[in-house]
Amino acid sequence: MSSSNFRRLTAVLAVTIAVSAGCSGSGGGGDTAALKVGIVCGGISLAALTIDEGEIDGVDAEQVCFDSGSDAVQALSGGSIDAFIGAGEHVVRNRIKGLDVKGYAVLSHTPPYSLVSGSESPVREVSELAGKTVAVTAPGSLSDTELQRAAAESGVDYDSIRVIGAGTGATMQATIEKGGAAAGMVSDPTLTTMLQSGRFQLTWKPEFPYIALAVIAKQSWADAHRDTLAAFVQGARATQERSLGDLPAAVAVAEKQAPGLDRTILEEVVETTLEQAPEGLVVPESTYADTVALLEEVGQVDKGKAPAFGEAFDFSLLESP
């Protein structure tokens, strides 16, 4: 072989090796693991910030949108997603049913939905909802649980309220604005945008501890993919810490979830999102007890049937190796 042909062959081999390395998705010499994460989209969450920031070590996380937590749980059970960002009630209820789900990090211990009605609506308080139509994201979802709590607090029979599913974001706003519901359960950034417009009023706001957002996965899957799930929950904690120290950078990342949203509103929403996440993404057993107590109060869980805290949550993956 001539020296020129040898150089050409060497060059071809070098390009082939480089392309193969790029296609393998490796980072730091190891393969990148794929992770499909179900999220009820339409808002800003620490999980979405973590995925969009793209700093999860060795994991290529993909956000899969759902209209409600109930739909996401079905997808998790069926295996079309690997993890789900949902309320603690999904862990409690599904473990009671025999599904081996568990929570591995808590991204929010503050309920996200508030009850909003039109500024011209005669409905000013929860006590006035009997006989009225109220929109939640979907029946059986966290927004529905919050509505049940609001009704119980005000002495309103939940069954006297006509509850409909209206999704999130623009569809929820349109349902309230066009008279499809007297009020609706809304979360940020839609909540802040609606209230600042002057066309809507705040009817009820939750003020109690509750495991509102957790990283949930089937225990069998988590046991088989511990490194992948550990990288994700530790990545979420790292995003939390970085964002608290550099809010403008976090807001820049959040723009991917809410393009075109007023910058001032987005900053407020991101700051609130970060404040709602517990330190280290871990909650004490007392917060779990409060969550279970609410589920028992509104009749979603029979008293004494909820799994023990240690059976429902496992925070060991947050521990650095």
ZAMARGU-4260 file (C-alpha; in steps of 0.2 Angstrom, whole numbers, plus 5000, padded with zeros to 4 digits):
<rodrens>
0) 5000/5000/5000 | 5007/5017/4995 | 5010/5030/5009 | 4996/5041/5002 | 4983/5027/5002
5) 4988/5022/5020 | 4985/5040/5026 | 4968/5041/5017 | 4963/5024/5026 | 4970/5031/5043
10) 4959/5046/5040 | 4943/5036/5036 | 4946/5025/5051 | 4948/5041/5063 | 4932/5048/5056
15) 4922/5032/5058 | 4928/5030/5076 | 4924/5048/5080 | 4906/5046/5073 | 4903/5030/5082
20) 4909/5038/5099 | 4897/5053/5096 | 4882/5041/5092 | 4885/5031/5108 | 4879/5046/5118
25) 4894/5044/5130 | 4899/5057/5142 | 4915/5055/5151 | 4918/5038/5143 | 4902/5030/5149
30) 4886/5027/5140 | 4871/5039/5143 | 4856/5031/5150 | 4839/5036/5143 | 4825/5041/5156
35) 4807/5045/5151 | 4799/5056/5164 | 4781/5060/5165 | 4776/5077/5170 | 4759/5086/5170
40) 4764/5100/5159 | 4758/5118/5158 | 4768/5124/5173 | 4785/5127/5179 | 4793/5113/5190
45) 4809/5108/5197 | 4809/5092/5187 | 4807/5102/5171 | 4821/5114/5175 | 4832/5099/5179
50) 4828/5091/5162 | 4830/5107/5152 | 4846/5112/5161 | 4854/5096/5154 | 4866/5094/5168
55) 4861/5076/5174 | 4877/5065/5175 | 4876/5051/5162 | 4857/5052/5159 | 4847/5059/5144
60) 4831/5063/5152 | 4815/5066/5141 | 4800/5075/5147 | 4784/5066/5143 | 4768/5078/5145
65) 4752/5072/5152 | 4735/5081/5156 | 4733/5073/5173 | 4742/5063/5186 | 4730/5049/5184
70) 4735/5047/5165 | 4753/5047/5170 | 4751/5034/5183 | 4743/5023/5170 | 4758/5026/5158
75) 4770/5022/5173 | 4761/5006/5177 | 4761/5001/5158 | 4780/5004/5156 | 4779/5018/5143
80) 4787/5030/5155 | 4801/5026/5168 | 4796/5039/5182 | 4783/5052/5185 | 4782/5068/5194
85) 4766/5068/5204 | 4758/5070/5221 | 4761/5059/5236 | 4743/5053/5235 | 4748/5043/5219
90) 4760/5033/5230 | 4748/5030/5244 | 4733/5025/5234 | 4743/5014/5221 | 4752/5005/5235
95) 4736/5001/5243 | 4730/4994/5226 | 4746/4983/5226 | 4756/4993/5213 | 4774/4993/5218
100) 4777/5012/5216 | 4788/5022/5228 | 4793/5040/5230 | 4812/5044/5228 | 4813/5063/5231
105) 4801/5077/5235 | 4801/5092/5223 | 4787/5101/5232 | 4779/5100/5249 | 4766/5114/5245
110) 4750/5111/5236 | 4751/5120/5219 | 4733/5123/5214 | 4722/5138/5220 | 4704/5141/5216
115) 4701/5155/5204 | 4685/5163/5198 | 4681/5177/5186 | 4682/5195/5194 | 4663/5197/5190
120) 4658/5180/5196 | 4646/5180/5211 | 4657/5166/5218 | 4668/5174/5231 | 4671/5160/5243
125) 4671/5141/5243 | 4655/5141/5254 | 4646/5147/5238 | 4651/5133/5227 | 4636/5121/5232
130) 4627/5117/5216 | 4640/5126/5205 | 4652/5118/5192 | 4670/5118/5196 | 4684/5113/5185
135) 4699/5103/5190 | 4713/5097/5179 | 4705/5079/5180 | 4694/5070/5192 | 4705/5060/5204
140) 4720/5072/5202 | 4729/5082/5215 | 4719/5098/5210 | 4703/5087/5214 | 4710/5082/5231
145) 4713/5100/5235 | 4696/5105/5230 | 4689/5091/5242 | 4700/5099/5256 | 4693/5117/5252
150) 4675/5110/5252 | 4678/5101/5269 | 4686/5117/5277 | 4671/5127/5272 | 4658/5115/5276
155) 4652/5112/5258 | 4646/5094/5253 | 4658/5089/5240 | 4645/5079/5231 | 4635/5095/5229
160) 4648/5102/5217 | 4648/5097/5199 | 4666/5093/5196 | 4673/5093/5178 | 4690/5090/5170
165) 4697/5105/5161 | 4716/5101/5159 | 4728/5115/5163 | 4735/5131/5156 | 4725/5140/5143
170) 4711/5127/5142 | 4708/5129/5161 | 4708/5148/5159 | 4696/5147/5144 | 4684/5136/5154
175) 4683/5149/5168 | 4683/5164/5157 | 4669/5158/5145 | 4658/5152/5159 | 4660/5133/5158
180) 4664/5133/5176 | 4660/5145/5191 | 4678/5142/5197 | 4693/5132/5193 | 4709/5125/5201
185) 4724/5134/5193 | 4743/5132/5196 | 4757/5143/5190 | 4762/5151/5179 | 4744/5152/5173
190) 4738/5157/5191 | 4750/5172/5192 | 4746/5178/5175 | 4727/5176/5177 | 4727/5186/5194
195) 4738/5200/5187 | 4727/5202/5172 | 4713/5209/5184 | 4700/5198/5176 | 4700/5185/5189
200) 4700/5183/5208 | 4707/5172/5221 | 4694/5161/5229 | 4704/5149/5239 | 4723/5146/5242
205) 4730/5130/5251 | 4739/5133/5267 | 4744/5116/5273 | 4759/5104/5271 | 4757/5091/5258
210) 4768/5080/5247 | 4763/5089/5231 | 4777/5083/5219 | 4788/5068/5221 | 4799/5058/5209
215) 4789/5042/5208 | 4794/5026/5200 | 4790/5007/5201 | 4801/4999/5214 | 4805/4985/5203
220) 4811/4997/5189 | 4820/5008/5202 | 4829/4992/5209 | 4835/4987/5192 | 4840/5005/5187
225) 4847/5013/5203 | 4861/5022/5195 | 4850/5030/5182 | 4836/5036/5195 | 4850/5041/5207
230) 4858/5052/5194 | 4841/5060/5191 | 4836/5064/5209 | 4853/5070/5213 | 4853/5080/5197
235) 4837/5088/5203 | 4844/5092/5220 | 4860/5100/5211 | 4848/5110/5200 | 4839/5116/5215
240) 4855/5122/5224 | 4862/5130/5208 | 4845/5139/5205 | 4844/5146/5222 | 4861/5153/5220
245) 4858/5160/5202 | 4840/5164/5200 | 4843/5173/5183 | 4851/5157/5176 | 4836/5147/5182
250) 4824/5159/5174 | 4833/5158/5157 | 4831/5139/5158 | 4812/5141/5163 | 4809/5151/5147
255) 4809/5134/5138 | 4794/5129/5147 | 4785/5146/5146 | 4791/5155/5130 | 4784/5172/5128
260) 4779/5173/5147 | 4782/5190/5155 | 4799/5190/5162 | 4793/5198/5179 | 4780/5184/5181
265) 4792/5171/5176 | 4804/5176/5189 | 4791/5176/5202 | 4785/5159/5197 | 4802/5151/5197
270) 4806/5159/5214 | 4790/5151/5221 | 4794/5134/5213 | 4811/5134/5221 | 4804/5139/5238
275) 4792/5125/5238 | 4805/5112/5236 | 4811/5105/5253 | 4829/5106/5257 | 4839/5092/5250
280) 4822/5086/5242 | 4818/5076/5258 | 4803/5078/5270 | 4801/5071/5287 | 4788/5058/5292
285) 4777/5071/5299 | 4774/5079/5281 | 4769/5061/5275 | 4757/5059/5290 | 4749/5076/5286
290) 4747/5070/5268 | 4739/5054/5273 | 4728/5063/5286 | 4721/5074/5272 | 4718/5059/5260
295) 4708/5050/5275 | 4699/5066/5278 | 4692/5068/5261 | 4688/5050/5259 | 4701/5045/5247
300) 4710/5032/5258 | 4702/5022/5272 | 4709/5026/5289 | 4723/5014/5294 | 4726/5008/5276
305) 4740/5019/5270 | 4757/5011/5269 | 4770/5016/5282 | 4782/5030/5278 | 4797/5019/5274
310) 4786/5008/5262 | 4780/5023/5253 | 4796/5034/5251 | 4815/5029/5249 | 4827/5044/5250
315) 4843/5033/5249 | 4846/5037/5231 | 4849/5055/5236 | 4864/5050/5246 | 4880/5053/5237
320) 4890/5037/5233
</rodrens>
